Amino acid sequence: MASKSVALITMSTRGTRVGPSVSSFVEKIIEKPLTSAGFTIANVDLVKFNLPVYNEPVAPAMVPDKAQFKYEHSRAWSAEIKKHDGYVLVIPEYNYSVAGGTKNAIDYLMNEWKGKPVAIVSYGTRGGTSASEQVKGALSGMGLRVAETRPALAFNQPDIFTAIGGKLGDATLKAWEAEQTANVAKAAEDLKDLLMQPNTPANALRP
Ligand SMILES: Cc1cc2nc3c(=O)[nH]c(=O)nc-3n(C[C@H](O)[C@H](O)[C@H](O)COP(=O)(O)O)c2cc1C
């Protein structure tokens, strides 16, 4: 049997962004627990899909049984998400809430990942806990199984502007290594447990 694939998805989409560095910090921690259990990790970067604000004439819940996507950008994003068995979403927080680009990308999907497990890692000046809570609500409602541990990575105060400029400051990285490694590893363990259970949609609010 082919090994199960976990997509580590960088969900920020600014031209200058710190998201890929945050994903790289996360990957270093989750790599061993997941690969040693036989899972593979695929790096996925949302920005490469260049998604416009949702513009399909159909609802994602209708795809693929009752309708097909009209646009290539939707088909590409849908196909990418469909091919993985589990996900780690690395999400920024903007203005006390989920970033528009993150929510827009989620809105393109439904059956591609319904029932599958996902871990959420947020980051921001306060760790992105509001965005994490909102994304958890959206994904649970869509029937994904959300890992209980949701690490929230807060930038060290002097590094906030460094992050906006696209660089993860050294003080922040050191603090995360010391204080957040165990939490990110716990999220990977949660995800691993969920990956071993059947893909039964949890709390699905939609048919
Ligand atoms: C439009 C905007 C709004 C922001 N609002 C918040 C916020 O409400 N909470 C927070 O923790 N960080 C906030 N930040 C700071 C971001 O966490 C920081 O810029 C980070 O680098 C964003 O991730 P990115 O570089 O991957 O886009 C905001 C940044 C931007 C650009």
The ligand as a MOL file (V3000), in Angstrom:
LIG
                    3D

  0  0  0     0  0            999 V3000
M  V30 BEGIN CTAB
M  V30 COUNTS 31 33 0 0 0
M  V30 BEGIN ATOM
M  V30 1 C -2.8660 43.3950 7.0370 0
M  V30 2 C -2.1410 42.8640 8.2470 0
M  V30 3 C -2.8240 42.7490 9.4260 0
M  V30 4 C -2.2070 42.1570 10.5490 0
M  V30 5 N -2.9370 41.9440 11.6720 0
M  V30 6 C -2.4440 41.1320 12.6330 0
M  V30 7 C -3.2640 40.6590 13.6960 0
M  V30 8 O -4.4160 41.0070 13.8410 0
M  V30 9 N -2.7490 39.7850 14.5890 0
M  V30 10 C -1.4690 39.3500 14.4790 0
M  V30 11 O -1.0660 38.5200 15.2930 0
M  V30 12 N -0.6430 39.8120 13.5230 0
M  V30 13 C -1.1180 40.6730 12.5850 0
M  V30 14 N -0.3100 41.1210 11.5560 0
M  V30 15 C 1.1040 40.8370 11.5960 0
M  V30 16 C 1.3920 39.5400 10.9230 0
M  V30 17 O 1.2990 38.4900 11.8510 0
M  V30 18 C 2.7830 39.5510 10.3280 0
M  V30 19 O 2.8600 40.6030 9.3900 0
M  V30 20 C 3.1270 38.2770 9.5960 0
M  V30 21 O 4.3530 38.4930 8.9550 0
M  V30 22 C 2.0560 37.9070 8.5830 0
M  V30 23 O 2.3530 36.6890 7.9480 0
M  V30 24 P 2.9040 36.6360 6.4400 0
M  V30 25 O 4.1800 37.4250 6.4180 0
M  V30 26 O 3.1390 35.1850 6.1740 0
M  V30 27 O 1.8570 37.2620 5.5790 0
M  V30 28 C -0.8740 41.7470 10.4570 0
M  V30 29 C -0.1780 41.9140 9.2530 0
M  V30 30 C -0.8020 42.4330 8.1580 0
M  V30 31 C -0.0310 42.5250 6.8550 0
M  V30 END ATOM
M  V30 BEGIN BOND
M  V30 1 1 1 2
M  V30 2 1 2 3
M  V30 3 2 2 30
M  V30 4 2 3 4
M  V30 5 1 4 5
M  V30 6 1 4 28
M  V30 7 2 5 6
M  V30 8 1 6 7
M  V30 9 1 6 13
M  V30 10 2 7 8
M  V30 11 1 7 9
M  V30 12 1 9 10
M  V30 13 2 10 11
M  V30 14 1 10 12
M  V30 15 2 12 13
M  V30 16 1 13 14
M  V30 17 1 14 15
M  V30 18 1 14 28
M  V30 19 1 15 16
M  V30 20 1 16 17
M  V30 21 1 16 18
M  V30 22 1 18 19
M  V30 23 1 18 20
M  V30 24 1 20 21
M  V30 25 1 20 22
M  V30 26 1 22 23
M  V30 27 1 23 24
M  V30 28 2 24 25
M  V30 29 1 24 26
M  V30 30 1 24 27
M  V30 31 2 28 29
M  V30 32 1 29 30
M  V30 33 1 30 31
M  V30 END BOND
M  V30 END CTAB
M  END
